[in-house]
C-alpha cells in the first residue's frame, strides 16, 4: 500500500496512518523517509556502505540484502518534513522522534533498534526506524518494559548471518 510515496504491507500502512494522524493532531508532523525496499535496492544500499566504511561497520548500520526488515514491508523510517536530523541519532530529540519513542506502541510499532541495545540487535541506534509488530505485541512489550524483539521472543543477542 502506498504510504507517503513508499510501500508498506496493508496492516503496517493502517498502523502508520493512525500513528501519523495522531502525531499530526498533537502538532507533530511526520514524514516517511523509507519503507519497502527490494532485494536489489537493499543490495545497492548495503554495498555503498561497505564501500564507504568497510563490511564490519556496514553490518552495524545496514542489513545485508535478504536480511533487511525493509524487505518485509513492515519497517518504515520516519523523519521530519524539513529533514532536520534525518536518519541521525539527533532525530530522537525532535518532536517526531519523541512522539515515536513515547507513542509508537499504541499503533503497533516499536523503535526496532533502541539506544544502548546494539548488543541485542546487532545494529546501531536508529530512533527513526519503526517496525510494525501489531498492537498486541507492541503494547505487551511496552507494558513489560521489553526493548527488543530478540528479548521479547527469547532469542540470543545479535544473531549473525
N, C-alpha and C positions, 0 to 999 in steps of 0.2 A: 504494500500500500504506500502511496506517495505521501511523505511527511516532510514538508519544507524542502521539496526537491530531492529528497533522499528516500530510499525504500526501507520499510520495516515490515515484519510479519504483522498480520492483522491485529492480533491481541496486543502486541507491543505498541502498535500505532494507536490503538484505542487508549492504552495507558498513557502514552506520550501526549495525546491531545488533552486528556484530563489534567495531566501534570502541567502542560503549557497554559491551559485555561486558568488553572488555579494560580500559577505564577503570575500571569497577566493580571488577574483580579487582585493580586497582592501588590501590584505595581512593579513587578519584576519581569521584564521582557526576556525571553529565552529563544535562542535560535538553534537549529540543527546544523552542526558542522559536518558530521559524517554519520552514516548508518550502514546499510548493507554494502559489502564490498565483495566483488567476485574474486575467485582464486587468482586470476591474472592481476587484478588491481592490488590485492594484498601482496602478491609476489613482487610487484614493482615497488611498492612502498617499502617492504622489508629489505629488498635488495639495495634500495637507496640508502637506508640506514646502515646496512653492512658496509657499503662503500664509504660512508661518512665517518662511522665510528668503530668499525670492526664488528665481527659477529658476536663477541661476548657482550658488548654494550648494547648492540642492536636487539639481542634476545631479552633485554630488560625493558625495552621501550616499544617493541613491536613484536607481534606474534608472527611466527613463520607461516607461510601460506599453508592452508589446510588446518591451522590451529586457531585462527582468529575468531573471536566471538562475533566480529562484524560479519563474517561469512554465514552466521546463523540467522541473521535478520532480527536478532534480539538485542543488539547493542546499538547505542546511539551516543555519539559525542556531542555535547551541547556547548553553547557559548553565549556570549553577549552579542546583541545585534551589531554593536560598533566594533567588535573584535577585541575588546580590552581583555588582556591576559588569555587570549585564545590558545588552547592546548598547552597551557603552562600551569605550574603549581599555584601561581598567584590567583588563578581562577577561583580557588577555594575562598578567597577573601572578597569576592564580588557578590553582589546581591543574588545573581543567578547561582553561583556556587554555594552560597549559604542556603538558598532555597532547596537546592538539590540535596545537600547534606542533611537538612532537617526534615524534608517532607517527601522525598522521592519514594520512600517505602509505602506511603499512602496510595500510590498509584501503581505499585507492583515493581518498582525499580530499586536497585541498590547501587551505591557507588562501588563499582566492582573492584577497584584497586585502591583501597583506602591507605591513608598515611600510616607509615610505620609497619605495614603488613607485607612488605616485599618478600620477606622470608616465607610467608604462606602462599602468596600468589605467584611469585616469580617475576612480577612486574613492578616497575617504579610507580609511585603515587600518581594517580590520574583522577583528580576531582571532577573532571568533565565527562568521564566515561561511565555511562549508566548501562546497566544490564537488566533487562526485563526478566524477572523470575516469577511473576504473578503476585497478586496481592497477599495470598495466604503465606507464601514463603517470605516475602519481603517484610510483612508485618510481624511474622514469627521471629525472624532474625532481629528485627528492631527491638521487639519486646524482650527478647532474651539477651540482647547485647552482643550478638554474634556478628563479627565484622566481615568475614569472608565466606564464600561458598565452600571452600575447602574445609573450613572448620564446621560449617553447618552440616555438611554431608559426611564428616569424619574422614576426609581424605588426608593423606600425608601432605606436608608442606611442599610447595613449589614442585609439582611433578615435572619431570624432564620430558624431553621429546623422545 
